[in-house]
Amino acid sequence: MRLTTSLSHWLLGALLLLSLAACGSFPAIGLPSQQQAAAPPAAAQLLGKAQEAEARGDFVGATQVYLQLVEASRASARQDYQLSAAAAALRAGNISQARGLVNAVESGGLDAKLSARRQLLDGEIALSEGNPQQALDALAKVTNTNLTPSVQAQAHLLRAEAFSVMGNQLESARERVLLEPLLTDPIAVRDNQNAIVQALSGLSDQVLQQLGATPPDVLSGWMELVLIARTTPDPGQYNERVIDWRHRYRQHPATQDL
């Protein structure tokens, strides 16, 4: 039983990483910072080795090199490299090592970018551990409005995944609605819209009708569209209802093919 639970948590983490990769319009959480890019020559050589290892999928090797950088670098860069080591360890499937590395980075005193990076990793690791509420608690601290769109997008995606694991499909869909304006890749937009529909499809007709009765917005538009698809088996009538829906939701982001 313990083996089955551990395997399910690992699979959850793997699926989450695939979801992050599928949204290709923003970088991985472990992306080196500008401080890393400006590393001294010796550190820059090690950094190159770590990045090469990541590029070929050797995340165990990348973790080891990042840990060498932690030992060899000045204090101001150590936390940065330690977070990179944690991200690489997580992608290698070494969840407990990733957890230990993140926990060792004190959140106090970090600048906004490093603090957000730490909380995102904390949330991603918590999801991989099967603790969605802990993930949400960590992500609630990612609130700085000056954060880049890519960081904001990562936070919304991780929250959506956490709510989905908890069975709260409404909040999962809501987070994905907030995520969409931050995406630039058309494939990522399409995949995100499919995920919105999938999440809302888990709600009953009655719930969709009640929640969709709110003033028209993007989420209520999605609810009504899902309800139309579910309750209109006749193709001709379906097309008529969608045309009417389009008139009432002229600015809705739903793509034509969806």
Accessible surface in RSA format (square Angstrom, percent):
REM  Atomic radii and reference values for relative SASA: ProtOr
REM  Chains: A
REM  Algorithm: Lee & Richards
REM  Probe-radius: 1.40
REM  Slices: 20
REM RES _ NUM      All-atoms   Total-Side   Main-Chain    Non-polar    All polar
REM                ABS   REL    ABS   REL    ABS   REL    ABS   REL    ABS   REL
RES MET A   1   190.55  98.7 146.36  96.9  44.19 105.2 125.98 107.1  64.57  85.5
RES ARG A   2   214.32  90.0 203.65 103.8  10.68  25.4  85.22 116.5 129.10  78.2
RES LEU A   3   144.32  80.4 138.53  99.1   5.80  14.6 141.72  99.5   2.60   7.0
RES THR A   4    88.35  62.8  85.21  86.4   3.14   7.5  58.07  78.0  30.28  45.8
RES THR A   5    54.90  39.0  51.66  52.4   3.24   7.7  43.25  58.1  11.65  17.6
RES SER A   6    65.79  55.6  57.55  76.8   8.24  19.0  24.83  52.9  40.96  57.4
RES LEU A   7    97.69  54.4  93.55  66.9   4.14  10.4  97.44  68.4   0.25   0.7
RES SER A   8    54.33  45.9  46.56  62.1   7.77  17.9  41.43  88.2  12.90  18.1
RES HIS A   9    58.18  31.8  58.18  40.4   0.00   0.0  32.31  33.3  25.87  30.1
RES TRP A  10   118.37  47.5 116.99  56.6   1.38   3.2 105.46  56.2  12.91  20.9
RES LEU A  11    84.71  47.2  84.71  60.6   0.00   0.0  84.71  59.5   0.00   0.0
RES LEU A  12    36.83  20.5  34.49  24.7   2.33   5.9  36.23  25.4   0.59   1.6
RES GLY A  13     5.10   6.3   0.00   N/A   5.10   6.3   4.73  13.0   0.37   0.8
RES ALA A  14    28.91  26.6  23.18  35.8   5.73  13.0  26.30  37.0   2.61   6.9
RES LEU A  15   111.09  61.9 109.45  78.3   1.64   4.1 109.63  77.0   1.46   3.9
RES LEU A  16     2.56   1.4   1.28   0.9   1.27   3.2   2.13   1.5   0.43   1.2
RES LEU A  17    40.73  22.7  36.25  25.9   4.48  11.3  36.58  25.7   4.15  11.2
RES LEU A  18   118.54  66.0 114.88  82.2   3.65   9.2 115.40  81.0   3.13   8.4
RES SER A  19    31.39  26.5  24.00  32.0   7.39  17.0  10.69  22.8  20.71  29.0
RES LEU A  20    16.97   9.5  12.90   9.2   4.08  10.2  13.17   9.2   3.80  10.2
RES ALA A  21    74.08  68.1  47.94  74.0  26.13  59.4  60.34  85.0  13.74  36.4
RES ALA A  22    47.32  43.5  29.33  45.3  17.99  40.9  42.39  59.7   4.93  13.1
RES CYS A  23     6.56   5.0   6.56   7.3   0.00   0.0   0.00   0.0   6.56   7.1
RES GLY A  24    53.22  65.6   0.00   N/A  53.22  65.6  23.23  63.8  29.99  67.2
RES SER A  25    33.51  28.3   0.15   0.2  33.35  76.8   9.46  20.2  24.04  33.7
RES PHE A  26    16.59   8.3   2.85   1.8  13.73  35.7   6.25   3.8  10.34  29.6
RES PRO A  27    53.07  38.7  39.15  35.7  13.92  50.6  50.72  41.9   2.35  14.6
RES ALA A  28    56.25  51.7  38.43  59.3  17.82  40.5  47.12  66.4   9.13  24.2
RES ILE A  29     6.86   3.9   0.73   0.5   6.13  14.8   3.44   2.5   3.42   9.3
RES GLY A  30     6.48   8.0   0.00   N/A   6.48   8.0   5.05  13.9   1.43   3.2
RES LEU A  31    97.21  54.1  89.56  64.1   7.65  19.2  92.17  64.7   5.03  13.5
RES PRO A  32    29.52  21.5  15.63  14.2  13.89  50.5  15.63  12.9  13.89  86.3
RES SER A  33    36.65  31.0  24.97  33.3  11.68  26.9  34.65  73.8   2.00   2.8
RES GLN A  34   148.02  82.8 138.77 101.4   9.25  22.0  55.39 117.9  92.62  70.2
RES GLN A  35    62.10  34.7  50.12  36.6  11.98  28.5  30.74  65.4  31.36  23.8
RES GLN A  36     0.49   0.3   0.00   0.0   0.49   1.2   0.07   0.1   0.42   0.3
RES ALA A  37    84.75  77.9  49.05  75.7  35.70  81.2  55.27  77.8  29.47  78.1
RES ALA A  38    77.08  70.9  50.34  77.7  26.74  60.8  61.30  86.3  15.78  41.8
RES ALA A  39    15.94  14.7   0.65   1.0  15.30  34.8   2.39   3.4  13.56  35.9
RES PRO A  40    62.17  45.3  54.70  49.9   7.48  27.2  62.14  51.3   0.03   0.2
RES PRO A  41   119.39  87.0 107.08  97.6  12.32  44.8 114.44  94.5   4.96  30.8
RES ALA A  42    77.43  71.2  66.94 103.3  10.48  23.8  73.00 102.8   4.42  11.7
RES ALA A  43     9.60   8.8   7.04  10.9   2.56   5.8   8.24  11.6   1.36   3.6
RES ALA A  44    43.85  40.3  34.88  53.8   8.97  20.4  35.52  50.0   8.33  22.1
RES GLN A  45   131.05  73.3 120.20  87.8  10.85  25.8  38.67  82.3  92.39  70.1
RES LEU A  46    34.99  19.5  34.99  25.0   0.00   0.0  34.99  24.6   0.00   0.0
RES LEU A  47    12.04   6.7  12.04   8.6   0.00   0.0  12.04   8.5   0.00   0.0
RES GLY A  48    24.23  29.9   0.00   N/A  24.23  29.9  23.73  65.1   0.51   1.1
RES LYS A  49   106.10  51.8 102.00  62.6   4.10   9.8  58.32  52.5  47.78  50.9
RES ALA A  50     0.00   0.0   0.00   0.0   0.00   0.0   0.00   0.0   0.00   0.0
RES GLN A  51    74.92  41.9  70.04  51.2   4.88  11.6  23.72  50.5  51.20  38.8
RES GLU A  52   108.16  62.1 102.55  77.6   5.61  13.4  36.72  71.0  71.45  58.3
RES ALA A  53     2.70   2.5   2.70   4.2   0.00   0.0   2.70   3.8   0.00   0.0
RES GLU A  54    42.15  24.2  33.70  25.5   8.45  20.1  14.16  27.4  27.99  22.9
RES ALA A  55    93.43  85.9  48.74  75.2  44.68 101.6  61.67  86.8  31.76  84.1
RES ARG A  56   164.93  69.2 126.17  64.3  38.76  92.3  71.03  97.1  93.89  56.9
RES GLY A  57    44.50  54.9   0.00   N/A  44.50  54.9  21.43  58.8  23.08  51.7
RES ASP A  58    53.86  37.7  47.03  46.8   6.84  16.2  20.01  47.1  33.85  33.8
RES PHE A  59    53.24  26.6  50.86  31.5   2.38   6.2  50.86  30.8   2.38   6.8
RES VAL A  60    74.50  49.0  74.12  67.1   0.38   0.9  74.14  64.4   0.36   1.0
RES GLY A  61    14.14  17.4   0.00   N/A  14.14  17.4  13.56  37.2   0.58   1.3
RES ALA A  62     0.00   0.0   0.00   0.0   0.00   0.0   0.00   0.0   0.00   0.0
RES THR A  63     2.68   1.9   2.68   2.7   0.00   0.0   2.68   3.6   0.00   0.0
RES GLN A  64   104.27  58.3 101.36  74.1   2.91   6.9  30.17  64.2  74.10  56.2
RES VAL A  65    14.91   9.8  14.91  13.5   0.00   0.0  14.91  13.0   0.00   0.0
RES TYR A  66     0.00   0.0   0.00   0.0   0.00   0.0   0.00   0.0   0.00   0.0
RES LEU A  67    54.18  30.2  52.80  37.8   1.38   3.5  53.20  37.4   0.98   2.6
RES GLN A  68    87.85  49.1  81.60  59.6   6.25  14.9  35.42  75.4  52.43  39.8
RES LEU A  69     0.00   0.0   0.00   0.0   0.00   0.0   0.00   0.0   0.00   0.0
RES VAL A  70    17.72  11.7  17.09  15.5   0.63   1.5  17.09  14.8   0.63   1.7
RES GLU A  71   142.90  82.0 120.33  91.0  22.57  53.7  48.52  93.8  94.38  77.1
RES ALA A  72    74.57  68.6  33.58  51.8  40.99  93.2  43.87  61.8  30.71  81.4
RES SER A  73    11.56   9.8   3.75   5.0   7.80  18.0   9.70  20.7   1.86   2.6
RES ARG A  74   125.75  52.8 111.60  56.9  14.15  33.7  66.83  91.3  58.92  35.7
RES ALA A  75    71.55  65.8  58.62  90.5  12.92  29.4  58.96  83.0  12.59  33.3
RES SER A  76    65.42  55.3  43.38  57.9  22.04  50.8  52.34 111.5  13.08  18.3
RES ALA A  77     5.05   4.6   5.05   7.8   0.00   0.0   5.05   7.1   0.00   0.0
RES ARG A  78   104.36  43.8 104.36  53.2   0.00   0.0  25.08  34.3  79.28  48.0
RES GLN A  79    61.98  34.7  61.53  45.0   0.44   1.1  17.44  37.1  44.53  33.8
RES ASP A  80     0.76   0.5   0.76   0.8   0.00   0.0   0.00   0.0   0.76   0.8
RES TYR A  81     2.36   1.1   2.36   1.3   0.00   0.0   0.75   0.6   1.61   2.0
RES GLN A  82    27.90  15.6  27.90  20.4   0.00   0.0   1.04   2.2  26.86  20.4
RES LEU A  83     0.00   0.0   0.00   0.0   0.00   0.0   0.00   0.0   0.00   0.0
RES SER A  84     0.14   0.1   0.00   0.0   0.13   0.3   0.00   0.0   0.13   0.2
RES ALA A  85     0.00   0.0   0.00   0.0   0.00   0.0   0.00   0.0   0.00   0.0
RES ALA A  86     0.08   0.1   0.08   0.1   0.00   0.0   0.08   0.1   0.00   0.0
RES ALA A  87     1.41   1.3   1.41   2.2   0.00   0.0   1.41   2.0   0.00   0.0
RES ALA A  88     0.07   0.1   0.00   0.0   0.07   0.2   0.07   0.1   0.00   0.0
RES ALA A  89     0.00   0.0   0.00   0.0   0.00   0.0   0.00   0.0   0.00   0.0
RES LEU A  90     6.75   3.8   2.91   2.1   3.84   9.7   2.91   2.0   3.84  10.3
RES ARG A  91    49.87  20.9  29.08  14.8  20.78  49.5  18.61  25.4  31.26  18.9
RES ALA A  92    33.88  31.1   0.87   1.3  33.01  75.1   8.80  12.4  25.07  66.4
RES GLY A  93    26.06  32.1   0.00   N/A  26.06  32.1   8.66  23.8  17.41  39.0
RES ASN A  94    55.84  38.5  50.97  49.3   4.87  11.7  11.64  28.0  44.20  42.7
RES ILE A  95    29.05  16.5  26.30  19.6   2.75   6.6  26.30  18.9   2.75   7.5
RES SER A  96    96.42  81.5  80.01 106.8  16.42  37.8  53.61 114.2  42.81  60.0
RES GLN A  97    70.50  39.4  59.38  43.4  11.12  26.5  36.27  77.2  34.23  26.0
RES ALA A  98     0.00   0.0   0.00   0.0   0.00   0.0   0.00   0.0   0.00   0.0
RES ARG A  99    32.50  13.6  32.50  16.6   0.00   0.0  27.60  37.7   4.89   3.0
RES GLY A 100    39.55  48.8   0.00   N/A  39.55  48.8  33.37  91.6   6.17  13.8
RES LEU A 101    24.21  13.5  22.74  16.3   1.47   3.7  23.33  16.4   0.88   2.4
RES VAL A 102     0.05   0.0   0.00   0.0   0.05   0.1   0.05   0.0   0.00   0.0
RES ASN A 103    81.58  56.3  64.56  62.4  17.01  41.0  23.57  56.7  58.01  56.1
RES ALA A 104    64.84  59.6  33.86  52.2  30.99  70.5  44.34  62.4  20.50  54.3
RES VAL A 105     2.60   1.7   0.88   0.8   1.72   4.2   2.60   2.3   0.00   0.0
RES GLU A 106   125.16  71.9 122.75  92.9   2.41   5.7  49.39  95.5  75.77  61.9
RES SER A 107    58.59  49.5  48.33  64.5  10.26  23.6  13.36  28.5  45.22  63.4
RES GLY A 108    59.83  73.8   0.00   N/A  59.83  73.8  43.27 118.7  16.56  37.1
RES GLY A 109    89.05 109.8   0.00   N/A  89.05 109.8  42.70 117.2  46.35 103.8
RES LEU A 110    22.84  12.7   0.62   0.4  22.23  55.9   2.27   1.6  20.57  55.4
RES ASP A 111    86.94  60.9  72.49  72.2  14.45  34.2  46.28 108.9  40.66  40.5
RES ALA A 112    48.09  44.2  31.55  48.7  16.54  37.6  39.39  55.5   8.70  23.0
RES LYS A 113   138.79  67.7 132.04  81.0   6.75  16.1  94.17  84.8  44.62  47.5
RES LEU A 114    19.15  10.7  19.09  13.7   0.07   0.2  19.15  13.5   0.00   0.0
RES SER A 115    33.55  28.3  33.55  44.8   0.00   0.0   9.95  21.2  23.60  33.1
RES ALA A 116     4.89   4.5   2.10   3.2   2.79   6.3   4.41   6.2   0.48   1.3
RES ARG A 117    23.57   9.9  21.26  10.8   2.32   5.5  22.80  31.2   0.78   0.5
RES ARG A 118    26.18  11.0  26.18  13.3   0.00   0.0   0.00   0.0  26.18  15.9
RES GLN A 119     5.62   3.1   5.62   4.1   0.00   0.0   1.82   3.9   3.80   2.9
RES LEU A 120     2.86   1.6   2.86   2.0   0.00   0.0   2.86   2.0   0.00   0.0
RES LEU A 121     0.00   0.0   0.00   0.0   0.00   0.0   0.00   0.0   0.00   0.0
RES ASP A 122    18.37  12.9  18.37  18.3   0.00   0.0   0.00   0.0  18.37  18.3
RES GLY A 123     0.00   0.0   0.00   N/A   0.00   0.0   0.00   0.0   0.00   0.0
RES GLU A 124     0.35   0.2   0.35   0.3   0.00   0.0   0.35   0.7   0.00   0.0
RES ILE A 125     0.00   0.0   0.00   0.0   0.00   0.0   0.00   0.0   0.00   0.0
RES ALA A 126     0.00   0.0   0.00   0.0   0.00   0.0   0.00   0.0   0.00   0.0
RES LEU A 127     0.48   0.3   0.48   0.3   0.00   0.0   0.48   0.3   0.00   0.0
RES SER A 128     1.63   1.4   1.63   2.2   0.00   0.0   0.25   0.5   1.38   1.9
RES GLU A 129    41.97  24.1  31.92  24.2  10.05  23.9  20.67  40.0  21.29  17.4
RES GLY A 130    24.28  29.9   0.00   N/A  24.28  29.9   4.20  11.5  20.08  45.0
RES ASN A 131    62.90  43.4  59.14  57.2   3.76   9.1  10.37  24.9  52.53  50.8
RES PRO A 132    21.52  15.7  21.52  19.6   0.00   0.0  21.52  17.8   0.00   0.0
RES GLN A 133    91.86  51.4  91.53  66.9   0.33   0.8  54.16 115.3  37.70  28.6
RES GLN A 134    73.86  41.3  69.37  50.7   4.49  10.7  30.01  63.9  43.85  33.3
RES ALA A 135     0.00   0.0   0.00   0.0   0.00   0.0   0.00   0.0   0.00   0.0
RES LEU A 136    20.73  11.5  16.84  12.0   3.89   9.8  17.01  11.9   3.72  10.0
RES ASP A 137    79.27  55.5  73.63  73.3   5.64  13.3  28.07  66.1  51.20  51.1
RES ALA A 138     5.19   4.8   2.22   3.4   2.97   6.8   4.74   6.7   0.46   1.2
RES LEU A 139     0.00   0.0   0.00   0.0   0.00   0.0   0.00   0.0   0.00   0.0
RES ALA A 140    62.48  57.4  46.12  71.2  16.36  37.2  52.92  74.5   9.56  25.3
RES LYS A 141   142.00  69.3 116.49  71.5  25.51  60.7  72.43  65.2  69.57  74.1
RES VAL A 142    13.11   8.6   1.78   1.6  11.33  27.3   3.82   3.3   9.28  25.2
RES THR A 143    99.08  70.5  76.62  77.7  22.46  53.5  56.26  75.6  42.82  64.7
RES ASN A 144    59.16  40.8  46.00  44.5  13.16  31.7  21.57  51.9  37.59  36.3
RES THR A 145   123.70  88.0  97.82  99.2  25.88  61.7  79.56 106.9  44.14  66.7
RES ASN A 146   134.93  93.1 104.14 100.6  30.79  74.1  30.91  74.4 104.02 100.5
RES LEU A 147    14.44   8.0   6.98   5.0   7.46  18.8   9.18   6.4   5.26  14.2
RES THR A 148    61.52  43.8  57.68  58.5   3.85   9.2  59.43  79.8   2.09   3.2
RES PRO A 149    80.99  59.0  80.99  73.8   0.00   0.0  80.99  66.9   0.00   0.0
RES SER A 150    25.60  21.6  21.18  28.3   4.42  10.2  14.98  31.9  10.62  14.9
RES VAL A 151    30.91  20.3  30.91  28.0   0.00   0.0  30.91  26.9   0.00   0.0
RES GLN A 152    57.68  32.3  54.79  40.0   2.89   6.9  14.97  31.9  42.71  32.4
RES ALA A 153     0.05   0.0   0.05   0.1   0.00   0.0   0.05   0.1   0.00   0.0
RES GLN A 154     5.23   2.9   5.23   3.8   0.00   0.0   0.58   1.2   4.65   3.5
RES ALA A 155     2.62   2.4   2.62   4.0   0.00   0.0   2.62   3.7   0.00   0.0
RES HIS A 156    31.66  17.3  31.66  22.0   0.00   0.0  14.30  14.7  17.35  20.2
RES LEU A 157     0.61   0.3   0.61   0.4   0.00   0.0   0.61   0.4   0.00   0.0
RES LEU A 158     0.00   0.0   0.00   0.0   0.00   0.0   0.00   0.0   0.00   0.0
RES ARG A 159    38.09  16.0  38.09  19.4   0.00   0.0  11.26  15.4  26.83  16.3
RES ALA A 160     0.57   0.5   0.00   0.0   0.57   1.3   0.35   0.5   0.21   0.6
RES GLU A 161    29.12  16.7  28.49  21.6   0.64   1.5   2.24   4.3  26.88  21.9
RES ALA A 162     0.00   0.0   0.00   0.0   0.00   0.0   0.00   0.0   0.00   0.0
RES PHE A 163    35.43  17.7  35.43  21.9   0.00   0.0  35.43  21.5   0.00   0.0
RES SER A 164    44.92  38.0  36.89  49.2   8.03  18.5   8.13  17.3  36.79  51.5
RES VAL A 165    66.82  44.0  34.61  31.3  32.20  77.6  42.62  37.0  24.19  65.6
RES MET A 166    87.21  45.2  48.43  32.1  38.78  92.3  57.61  49.0  29.61  39.2
RES GLY A 167    53.06  65.4   0.00   N/A  53.06  65.4  27.54  75.6  25.52  57.1
RES ASN A 168    59.49  41.0  52.51  50.7   6.98  16.8  17.77  42.8  41.71  40.3
RES GLN A 169    43.86  24.5  42.07  30.7   1.79   4.3  16.99  36.2  26.87  20.4
RES LEU A 170    33.12  18.4  32.70  23.4   0.42   1.1  32.70  23.0   0.42   1.1
RES GLU A 171    46.17  26.5  46.17  34.9   0.00   0.0  13.40  25.9  32.77  26.8
RES SER A 172     3.56   3.0   3.56   4.7   0.00   0.0   0.00   0.0   3.56   5.0
RES ALA A 173     0.00   0.0   0.00   0.0   0.00   0.0   0.00   0.0   0.00   0.0
RES ARG A 174    93.89  39.4  93.89  47.9   0.00   0.0  36.56  50.0  57.32  34.7
RES GLU A 175    19.14  11.0  19.14  14.5   0.00   0.0   0.07   0.1  19.07  15.6
RES ARG A 176    26.10  11.0  26.10  13.3   0.00   0.0   0.17   0.2  25.93  15.7
RES VAL A 177    23.10  15.2  17.98  16.3   5.13  12.4  19.49  16.9   3.61   9.8
RES LEU A 178    89.72  50.0  82.04  58.7   7.68  19.3  83.81  58.9   5.91  15.9
RES LEU A 179     0.00   0.0   0.00   0.0   0.00   0.0   0.00   0.0   0.00   0.0
RES GLU A 180    18.77  10.8  16.56  12.5   2.22   5.3  10.50  20.3   8.28   6.8
RES PRO A 181   110.13  80.3  71.21  64.9  38.92 141.5  83.56  69.0  26.58 165.2
RES LEU A 182    41.74  23.2  29.81  21.3  11.93  30.0  33.07  23.2   8.68  23.3
RES LEU A 183    13.58   7.6   0.00   0.0  13.58  34.1   0.00   0.0  13.58  36.6
RES THR A 184   115.12  81.9  86.42  87.6  28.70  68.4  77.57 104.2  37.54  56.8
RES ASP A 185    44.25  31.0  40.20  40.0   4.05   9.6  15.54  36.6  28.71  28.6
RES PRO A 186   104.42  76.1  94.42  86.1   9.99  36.3  99.80  82.4   4.61  28.7
RES ILE A 187    97.83  55.7  96.54  71.9   1.29   3.1  97.83  70.4   0.00   0.0
RES ALA A 188     0.03   0.0   0.00   0.0   0.03   0.1   0.00   0.0   0.03   0.1
RES VAL A 189    28.58  18.8  28.58  25.9   0.00   0.0  28.58  24.8   0.00   0.0
RES ARG A 190   106.76  44.8 106.42  54.2   0.34   0.8  31.85  43.5  74.91  45.4
RES ASP A 191    48.92  34.3  42.04  41.8   6.88  16.3  21.20  49.9  27.72  27.6
RES ASN A 192     1.75   1.2   0.00   0.0   1.75   4.2   1.43   3.4   0.32   0.3
RES GLN A 193     0.72   0.4   0.72   0.5   0.00   0.0   0.44   0.9   0.27   0.2
RES ASN A 194    65.35  45.1  60.38  58.3   4.97  12.0  24.19  58.2  41.16  39.8
RES ALA A 195    22.57  20.8  17.50  27.0   5.07  11.5  19.74  27.8   2.83   7.5
RES ILE A 196     0.08   0.0   0.08   0.1   0.00   0.0   0.08   0.1   0.00   0.0
RES VAL A 197    43.21  28.4  43.21  39.1   0.00   0.0  43.21  37.5   0.00   0.0
RES GLN A 198   141.78  79.3 129.44  94.6  12.34  29.4  42.69  90.9  99.09  75.2
RES ALA A 199     7.42   6.8   4.20   6.5   3.22   7.3   7.17  10.1   0.25   0.7
RES LEU A 200     0.00   0.0   0.00   0.0   0.00   0.0   0.00   0.0   0.00   0.0
RES SER A 201    54.65  46.2  38.47  51.3  16.18  37.3  27.36  58.3  27.30  38.2
RES GLY A 202    60.02  74.0   0.00   N/A  60.02  74.0  28.03  76.9  31.99  71.6
RES LEU A 203    31.09  17.3  25.84  18.5   5.24  13.2  29.31  20.6   1.77   4.8
RES SER A 204    60.42  51.1  46.64  62.2  13.78  31.7  51.15 108.9   9.26  13.0
RES ASP A 205    53.02  37.1  49.47  49.2   3.55   8.4  20.82  49.0  32.20  32.1
RES GLN A 206   117.17  65.5 114.01  83.3   3.16   7.5  31.83  67.7  85.34  64.7
RES VAL A 207    52.73  34.7  52.69  47.7   0.05   0.1  52.73  45.8   0.00   0.0
RES LEU A 208     1.85   1.0   0.05   0.0   1.80   4.5   0.05   0.0   1.80   4.8
RES GLN A 209   106.11  59.3  92.05  67.3  14.06  33.5  28.60  60.9  77.52  58.8
RES GLN A 210   112.07  62.7  93.45  68.3  18.62  44.3  41.15  87.6  70.92  53.8
RES LEU A 211    60.44  33.7  57.73  41.3   2.72   6.8  58.16  40.8   2.28   6.1
RES GLY A 212    19.46  24.0   0.00   N/A  19.46  24.0   6.43  17.6  13.03  29.2
RES ALA A 213    84.98  78.1  45.55  70.3  39.43  89.7  58.03  81.7  26.95  71.4
RES THR A 214    69.33  49.3  59.56  60.4   9.77  23.3  58.41  78.5  10.92  16.5
RES PRO A 215   110.54  80.6 102.00  93.0   8.54  31.0 107.81  89.0   2.73  17.0
RES PRO A 216   105.31  76.7  80.91  73.8  24.40  88.7  81.04  66.9  24.27 150.8
RES ASP A 217    79.10  55.4  66.63  66.3  12.46  29.5  41.82  98.4  37.27  37.2
RES VAL A 218    53.22  35.0  50.84  46.0   2.39   5.8  51.47  44.7   1.75   4.7
RES LEU A 219    13.70   7.6  12.64   9.0   1.07   2.7  12.64   8.9   1.07   2.9
RES SER A 220     0.76   0.6   0.71   0.9   0.05   0.1   0.71   1.5   0.05   0.1
RES GLY A 221     0.00   0.0   0.00   N/A   0.00   0.0   0.00   0.0   0.00   0.0
RES TRP A 222     0.35   0.1   0.35   0.2   0.00   0.0   0.00   0.0   0.35   0.6
RES MET A 223     6.11   3.2   6.01   4.0   0.10   0.2   6.05   5.1   0.06   0.1
RES GLU A 224    42.71  24.5  39.24  29.7   3.47   8.3  21.33  41.3  21.39  17.5
RES LEU A 225    19.95  11.1  19.68  14.1   0.26   0.7  19.68  13.8   0.26   0.7
RES VAL A 226     9.06   6.0   5.63   5.1   3.42   8.2   8.69   7.6   0.36   1.0
RES LEU A 227    20.51  11.4  20.51  14.7   0.00   0.0  20.51  14.4   0.00   0.0
RES ILE A 228     2.21   1.3   2.21   1.6   0.00   0.0   2.21   1.6   0.00   0.0
RES ALA A 229    60.74  55.8  38.72  59.8  22.02  50.1  40.07  56.4  20.67  54.7
RES ARG A 230    93.44  39.2  58.85  30.0  34.59  82.4  48.25  65.9  45.19  27.4
RES THR A 231    60.99  43.4  34.63  35.1  26.36  62.8  39.08  52.5  21.90  33.1
RES THR A 232     7.49   5.3   0.54   0.5   6.96  16.6   1.12   1.5   6.37   9.6
RES PRO A 233   127.64  93.0  94.86  86.5  32.78 119.2 107.12  88.4  20.52 127.6
RES ASP A 234    73.19  51.3  68.26  67.9   4.93  11.7  25.55  60.1  47.64  47.5
RES PRO A 235    99.23  72.3  93.63  85.3   5.61  20.4  99.13  81.8   0.10   0.6
RES GLY A 236    39.95  49.3   0.00   N/A  39.95  49.3  34.05  93.5   5.89  13.2
RES GLN A 237    94.84  53.0  91.36  66.8   3.47   8.3  20.88  44.4  73.96  56.1
RES TYR A 238    65.66  30.7  65.66  37.4   0.00   0.0  43.51  32.7  22.16  27.3
RES ASN A 239    85.09  58.7  83.63  80.8   1.46   3.5  19.67  47.3  65.43  63.2
RES GLU A 240   120.66  69.3 113.26  85.7   7.41  17.6  40.20  77.7  80.47  65.7
RES ARG A 241    83.20  34.9  79.22  40.4   3.98   9.5  26.03  35.6  57.16  34.6
RES VAL A 242    32.80  21.6  32.80  29.7   0.00   0.0  32.80  28.5   0.00   0.0
RES ILE A 243   103.37  58.8 102.30  76.2   1.06   2.6 103.37  74.4   0.00   0.0
RES ASP A 244    72.65  50.9  70.20  69.9   2.45   5.8  22.24  52.3  50.41  50.3
RES TRP A 245     1.12   0.4   1.12   0.5   0.00   0.0   1.12   0.6   0.00   0.0
RES ARG A 246    59.56  25.0  56.22  28.7   3.33   7.9  36.28  49.6  23.28  14.1
RES HIS A 247   101.24  55.3  90.40  62.8  10.84  27.7  69.32  71.4  31.92  37.1
RES ARG A 248   117.24  49.2  90.36  46.1  26.88  64.0  68.74  94.0  48.50  29.4
RES TYR A 249    19.66   9.2  14.52   8.3   5.14  13.4  13.82  10.4   5.84   7.2
RES ARG A 250   170.91  71.8 138.64  70.7  32.27  76.8  55.23  75.5 115.68  70.1
RES GLN A 251   168.95  94.5 142.52 104.2  26.43  62.9  67.97 144.7 100.98  76.6
RES HIS A 252    16.43   9.0   1.25   0.9  15.18  38.8   4.09   4.2  12.34  14.4
RES PRO A 253    51.16  37.3  30.97  28.2  20.20  73.4  42.40  35.0   8.76  54.4
RES ALA A 254     6.48   6.0   0.84   1.3   5.64  12.8   0.84   1.2   5.64  14.9
RES THR A 255    49.08  34.9  40.70  41.3   8.37  20.0  46.58  62.6   2.50   3.8
RES GLN A 256   155.33  86.9 127.82  93.4  27.51  65.5  62.91 133.9  92.42  70.1
RES ASP A 257   118.11  82.7  75.52  75.2  42.60 100.7  53.89 126.8  64.22  64.0
RES LEU A 258    65.63  36.6  21.78  15.6  43.85 110.2  35.34  24.8  30.29  81.5
END  Absolute sums over single chains surface
CHAIN  1 A    13016.3      10504.9       2511.3       7750.2       5266.0
END  Absolute sums over all chains
TOTAL         13016.3      10504.9       2511.3       7750.2       5266.0
